[in-house]
Amino acid sequence: MMQPPGYEQGDKTRLVCKLNKALYGLKQAPRAWFDKLLTYLLSVGFSSSKSDSSLFVRSIGVRVVYLLVYFDDIIVTRCDSDEVQAVIDDLNKKDSLKDLGVLDYFLGIQVHYTGDGLMFSQKKYIGDLLQRCGLETANELPTSMVSNCHLSVFVGTPIENVTEYRSIVGALQYIVITRPDIAFDVNRVCQFMQVPLDTHFQAVKRNLVSWGCKKQDVVSRSTAEADYHAVTCAITEILWHQSFLRELCIPLDGLPTLWYDNSSVVVSANPVMHSKFKHVELDLYFVRENDMAGQLLVNEVPAYEQVADIMTKPLSAVMFYRFRHKLVVLSLTSAT
């Protein structure tokens, strides 16, 4: 490590200190701890996931154990509770651990056990945020944004406390993990972080959720070209999830299907190249290769059945509830 200020000896540009032990608080401490844990897990039969470096899997026949690491927090799970306890006991022998019992709260996410499986929510996190904003007594609204809402940089009055706006929007980004139904609305309020107006703040309060998005890094010459690029990005995500599920030893039931409500995109599975698609042939080849290789299917869906619309446009309450249900976003009372 570099010589600390006030303790330099000799030529400090050439001489460094030899660190015998990584202490908690140094920049290298998290990496040193992870390397130590990684070495131990590999020695006892775990393999590191190629899709997620923080995930470790040990498979012995039909017995599979999953271990997820976040800094010094560890989640261990499988169907057999005895084997989970054995892994925890072995880890405790290697390093002193604090067993917190059955998982019910992790990084702001609450875990609810139902007869059909697990349900994740952020009720406590949202409640704390409402209290922070003074909205704990506010009335509920059917949707997070009205269908005719048009936010603009020209309509409204600049707010005094810009930092508060950014702080609330930034703090709320985490909630989209369990609430994908408000992705479009929070995407809109995130676009006015530089100079927020009072109209934007009102939209934030109605939403009380924020979401980060990345715009396409290419300039599209047509809506069809933008759609092709979006399909390519979606297929990349699908391939990643397929690889991830295989590492988890979870069998895939059939091929994943990419549903699109644009017939010009569905033609990408057609092996005949049309001259009008030459400017996007690289994206077309990528889609076509994966379709012909049997990795996925590309099909057309009517616009009124396109669930992705909940993430791209404001909807009426009826359509909002309908698509939200298809995303398996439920209230805690209806799920229990």
Summary of the structure (lengths in Angstrom):
residues: 336
radius of gyration: 25.0
end to end distance: 54.0
largest distance: 74.6
contacts: 798
relative contact order: 0.09
helix: 44%
strand: 13%
